[in-house]
């Protein structure tokens, strides 16, 4: 990352675009005045990344981690030596806060995100940082793209008084998605989105259909599901419940379903039994895809639908392990930049083989000034 942080375009309302191709990250403009700079943008961002990997949840916690970091760790982070004795002084909490409040959130999200090249599936979903709500403004709403395994590609903040729908194409536009299956919930089941994915990005889609699209939902319900022979059943137990899922798929080409490039429809039925109370819940979900029957069997569609729920796991970890909803960071770009740092920590720990992020953070905390630097590849 040190070689990738430099001057770039000014912060935009949505995001900074990649400027050097999909194999490298966009550079970040230093938002500060040139006069009086004591710490480089590189060193401050690296410090924040390592502190969050060590469990820091706030600007104050990041500053405390930096203040206690030994000199060799500060040197690896790029903190410059100053004064006649060449002493390295870590950035303070207020310095870190100013940087994360001002730095371009789109550029930081691109810089710290995972490259989707070679992936099979990409999930898109949004989340509100509830603690960022103020008396005069709503909470920051963040739209994210996440790979299988819980690794975040990028995110953007949805402007106030708009919805996630307006940010769908802006979030995915910088990336090469040829052959990738993009999944999203019913909010993003729009004809323009499906057409853009297939025609402009050469990607595929699997979109959930609910009653917010009444005509399409009724058309799917009226399909001859009882006659369908292409089925898949899965059973599993865990988290205090037993679940059975059935997936039925039906080729709808030529049936007049009014949606661009649609080839198959799916009916996913879930039975859940609470092992403690014995309560049974049932849920039926309809989905549509441009994947044909030879390209996606009921098993494959069930796996894609199941994988999409993984993005909810990332949001759950940010809430429970990092306390995102309880965070009172509200000003400037702070809410989205801290969310980016949390997602980066989750992606890094997942890549390192940690299935439990809480356990991974505990392991990092045992050597807080060496392990985070190793995880992000600092020499």
C-alpha positions in Angstrom: 0.0 0.0 0.0 2.7 2.6 0.7 3.6 2.9 -3.0 -0.1 3.3 -4.0 -0.9 6.4 -1.9 -0.2 9.6 -3.8 -2.0 12.5 -5.3 -5.3 11.8 -7.0 -8.5 13.5 -8.1 -10.4 15.5 -5.5 -12.9 13.7 -3.4 -16.2 13.2 -5.3 -19.7 12.8 -4.1 -19.7 9.1 -4.8 -16.2 7.6 -5.3 -12.8 8.0 -6.9 -12.4 6.0 -10.1 -9.5 3.7 -10.8 -7.0 5.6 -12.9 -4.4 3.0 -13.7 -6.4 -0.1 -14.7 -8.0 -2.8 -12.7 -4.8 -4.4 -11.5 -3.8 -1.5 -9.4 -5.6 0.7 -6.9 -6.5 4.3 -7.3 -4.2 6.8 -5.6 -5.5 9.0 -2.8 -5.1 12.8 -2.7 -3.8 14.1 0.6 -6.6 16.5 1.7 -4.4 18.6 4.0 -2.7 21.9 3.3 1.0 21.4 2.5 2.1 23.6 5.3 2.7 22.1 8.7 2.5 18.4 7.7 4.2 16.3 10.3 3.0 12.9 9.3 2.6 11.5 5.8 -0.8 10.3 4.7 0.7 6.8 4.1 1.9 6.5 7.7 -1.4 7.6 9.2 -3.5 5.2 7.1 -1.2 2.3 7.8 -1.4 3.2 11.5 -5.2 3.2 11.4 -5.3 -0.2 9.5 -3.0 -1.9 12.0 -4.8 -0.4 15.0 -8.2 -1.6 13.8 -6.7 -5.1 13.1 -5.6 -5.0 16.7 -9.2 -4.3 17.8 -9.4 -0.5 17.9 -12.9 0.8 17.5 -12.6 4.6 17.7 -10.2 7.4 16.8 -9.1 7.5 20.5 -8.4 3.8 20.5 -6.4 4.1 17.2 -4.4 7.0 18.8 -3.7 4.9 21.9 -2.4 2.0 19.9 -0.1 4.4 18.0 1.1 6.1 21.2 2.2 2.7 22.6 3.7 1.4 19.4 7.5 0.8 19.8 10.0 2.6 17.6 10.6 -0.3 15.3 6.9 -0.6 14.6 6.7 3.1 13.9 9.6 2.9 11.5 7.9 0.1 9.6 4.7 2.2 9.4 6.7 5.0 7.8 6.5 7.5 10.7 9.4 9.8 10.0 12.1 10.6 12.5 12.2 14.3 13.6 14.4 16.5 15.7 18.2 16.3 16.3 17.9 12.9 17.9 15.8 11.4 15.2 12.9 10.4 17.5 9.8 9.0 15.8 6.6 10.4 17.2 3.4 8.6 16.4 0.4 10.6 15.1 -2.0 11.6 17.8 -5.7 10.7 18.0 -6.7 14.2 16.7 -4.4 13.9 13.8 -5.8 10.5 12.9 -9.3 11.8 13.3 -8.6 14.7 10.9 -7.2 12.4 8.3 -10.1 9.9 8.4 -12.6 12.7 8.4 -11.1 14.4 5.3 -9.6 11.6 3.1 -11.6 10.5 0.0 -13.8 7.6 1.1 -14.1 6.2 -2.5 -10.3 6.2 -2.9 -9.7 4.5 0.5 -12.4 1.9 -0.2 -10.8 1.0 -3.6 -7.3 1.0 -2.1 -8.2 -1.4 0.8 -10.7 -3.5 -1.1 -10.1 -7.0 -2.6 -9.7 -7.5 -6.4 -12.7 -9.3 -7.8 -10.7 -10.7 -10.7 -11.2 -14.5 -11.1 -14.2 -14.6 -8.7 -17.4 -16.4 -9.5 -19.8 -14.5 -7.3 -20.2 -11.0 -6.0 -22.9 -9.9 -3.5 -24.3 -6.3 -3.2 -26.1 -5.1 -0.2 -26.4 -2.0 2.0 -26.2 -1.2 5.7 -26.8 1.8 7.9 -24.2 2.9 10.5 -26.9 3.7 13.0 -24.7 5.5 15.5 -23.8 8.2 12.9 -27.3 9.7 13.0 -27.4 13.3 14.1 -30.1 15.7 15.1 -30.1 17.3 11.7 -29.1 14.3 9.5 -29.8 10.6 9.0 -27.4 7.8 9.6 -24.7 7.1 7.0 -26.0 4.4 4.6 -23.2 2.3 3.0 -23.6 0.1 0.0 -21.0 -2.7 -0.3 -19.8 -5.3 -2.7 -18.5 -8.5 -1.1 -16.9 -11.6 -2.4 -17.5 -15.2 -1.2 -15.8 -15.7 2.1 -16.7 -12.2 3.4 -14.0 -10.2 1.7 -15.1 -6.7 0.7 -14.3 -5.3 -2.8 -15.5 -1.8 -2.3 -18.2 0.4 -0.8 -19.7 3.8 -1.2 -21.9 6.0 0.9 -25.4 6.6 -0.4 -26.2 10.3 -0.5 -28.9 11.4 1.9 -32.5 11.5 0.5 -31.7 8.8 -2.1 -31.7 5.0 -2.0 -29.3 2.2 -2.7 -30.7 1.9 -6.1 -28.9 5.0 -7.3 -25.5 3.7 -6.2 -25.7 0.1 -7.7 -24.0 0.9 -11.0 -21.6 3.5 -9.5 -20.4 0.9 -7.0 -19.7 -1.8 -9.6 -18.7 0.3 -12.7 -14.9 0.4 -12.0 -14.5 -3.4 -11.9 -14.3 -6.1 -14.6 -17.2 -8.4 -14.0 -17.2 -10.6 -17.1 -18.6 -14.0 -16.2 -19.3 -13.0 -12.5 -22.7 -13.7 -11.0 -23.9 -10.6 -9.2 -26.6 -11.3 -6.5 -28.7 -8.6 -4.8 -31.9 -8.4 -2.7 -35.3 -7.3 -4.0 -34.5 -3.6 -3.7 -32.1 -3.9 -6.7 -34.3 -6.0 -8.9 -34.6 -3.4 -11.6 -34.7 -3.9 -15.3 -32.0 -1.3 -15.9 -29.6 -3.0 -13.5 -30.2 -6.4 -15.1 -29.7 -4.9 -18.6 -26.5 -3.0 -17.5 -25.0 -6.1 -15.9 -25.6 -8.4 -18.9 -25.0 -6.0 -21.8 -22.4 -3.5 -20.4 -20.5 -5.7 -17.9 -20.9 -9.1 -19.5 -21.9 -10.4 -16.1 -24.8 -12.6 -14.9 -27.4 -11.8 -12.2 -29.5 -13.6 -9.6 -32.0 -11.2 -8.2 -34.7 -11.8 -5.5 -38.3 -10.8 -6.3 -40.6 -9.7 -3.6 -43.9 -7.8 -3.4 -42.3 -4.5 -4.2 -42.5 -5.8 -7.8 -46.2 -6.9 -7.6 -46.7 -7.8 -11.3 -43.4 -9.7 -11.5 -44.0 -11.4 -8.2 -47.5 -12.5 -9.2 -46.2 -13.8 -12.5 -43.6 -15.9 -10.7 -46.1 -17.3 -8.2 -48.4 -18.4 -11.0 -45.8 -20.5 -12.7 -46.4 -24.3 -12.7 -44.1 -25.1 -9.8 -45.9 -28.3 -8.9 -44.9 -29.8 -12.2 -41.2 -28.9 -11.8 -38.9 -31.9 -11.6 -35.6 -29.9 -11.3 -35.3 -29.8 -7.5 -32.6 -29.7 -4.8 -33.0 -30.4 -1.1 -30.4 -29.4 1.6 -30.5 -30.0 5.3 -28.3 -28.6 8.0 -28.3 -27.9 11.7 -26.5 -25.1 13.6 -26.9 -21.9 15.6 -29.6 -23.6 17.7 -31.9 -24.5 14.7 -32.4 -27.1 12.0 -33.1 -25.9 8.5 -34.3 -27.6 5.3 -34.2 -25.8 2.0 -35.7 -26.8 -1.3 -34.9 -25.2 -4.6 -37.0 -25.6 -7.7 -35.9 -24.0 -11.0 -37.9 -23.5 -14.2 -36.9 -22.3 -17.6 -39.0 -19.3 -18.4 -37.7 -18.4 -21.9 -40.7 -17.9 -24.1 -43.2 -17.7 -21.2 -43.5 -13.9 -21.5 -41.9 -13.0 -18.2 -41.3 -9.2 -18.5 -37.6 -8.9 -17.4 -34.5 -8.4 -19.5 -32.5 -11.5 -20.4 -34.3 -13.7 -17.8 -33.8 -17.4 -18.5 -34.7 -19.2 -15.3 -36.9 -18.6 -12.3 -36.3 -20.2 -8.9 -38.5 -20.9 -5.9 -36.6 -21.3 -2.7 -38.5 -22.7 0.3 -37.0 -22.7 3.8 -38.2 -24.6 6.8 -36.6 -23.7 10.1 -37.1 -25.4 13.4 -35.9 -23.8 16.6 -34.2 -26.7 18.6 -34.9 -25.0 21.9 -38.6 -24.0 21.5 -39.7 -26.3 18.7 -41.1 -23.3 16.8 -41.3 -23.9 13.0 -41.1 -21.0 10.5 -41.5 -21.2 6.8 -40.4 -18.8 4.1 -40.7 -18.8 0.3 -38.5 -16.7 -1.9 -38.6 -16.2 -5.6 -35.6 -15.3 -7.7 -34.7 -14.8 -11.4 -31.5 -15.2 -13.3 -30.2 -14.9 -16.8 -28.3 -18.2 -16.3 -29.7 -21.0 -18.4 -30.4 -24.5 -17.0 -27.2 -26.0 -18.4 -25.3 -23.1 -16.8 -26.9 -23.2 -13.4 -28.6 -26.3 -11.8 -31.0 -26.0 -8.8 -28.0 -26.9 -6.6 -25.9 -24.1 -8.1 -28.7 -21.5 -7.7 -29.2 -22.6 -4.1 -25.5 -22.2 -3.4 -25.5 -18.7 -5.0 -28.5 -17.7 -2.9 -26.9 -19.1 0.2 -23.6 -17.3 -0.5 -25.4 -14.0 -0.8 -26.4 -14.2 2.8 -22.7 -14.1 3.6 -22.7 -10.3 3.2 -25.1 -10.2 6.1 -22.5 -12.0 8.1 -20.0 -9.2 7.3 -22.5 -6.6 8.5 -23.2 -8.7 11.6 -19.5 -8.9 12.5 -19.0 -5.1 12.0 -21.9 -4.6 14.4 -21.1 -7.1 17.1 -17.4 -7.5 17.0 -16.4 -3.9 16.1 -19.5 -2.1 17.6 -20.3 -0.2 14.4 -23.9 0.6 15.3 -22.8 1.9 18.7 -20.0 4.1 17.2 -20.7 7.8 17.5 -18.4 8.8 14.7 -20.5 11.2 12.7 -18.6 14.0 11.1 -17.1 14.3 7.5 -16.2 11.1 5.9 -15.5 9.4 9.2 -18.4 6.9 9.3 -17.6 5.5 5.8 -13.8 5.5 6.3 -14.0 3.7 9.6 -16.4 1.2 8.1 -13.9 0.6 5.3 -11.1 0.0 7.9 -13.4 -2.6 9.7 -14.2 -4.3 6.4 -10.5 -4.4 5.6 -9.7 -6.0 8.9 -12.4 -8.6 8.3 -11.0 -9.4 4.8 -7.5 -9.6 6.1 -8.3 -11.9 8.9 -10.4 -14.1 6.5 -7.5 -14.3 4.1 -5.3 -15.3 7.0 -7.6 -18.3 7.7 -9.6 -17.0 10.6 -13.2 -18.2 10.4 -14.1 -16.4 13.6 -13.2 -12.7 13.5 -13.6 -12.3 17.2 -11.1 -15.1 17.8 -8.8 -13.6 15.1 -8.8 -10.2 16.9 -8.0 -11.9 20.2 -5.0 -13.7 18.6 -3.8 -10.4 17.0 -4.1 -8.7 20.4 -1.5 -11.0 21.9 1.2 -9.4 19.7 -0.5 -6.1 18.8 2.5 -4.3 17.4 3.9 -7.1 15.2 1.1 -9.3 14.0 -1.0 -6.6 12.3 2.0 -5.4 10.4 2.7 -9.0 9.2 -0.9 -9.4 8.1 -0.8 -6.4 5.8 2.6 -7.4 4.5 4.8 -4.6 5.8 8.5 -5.5 5.7 
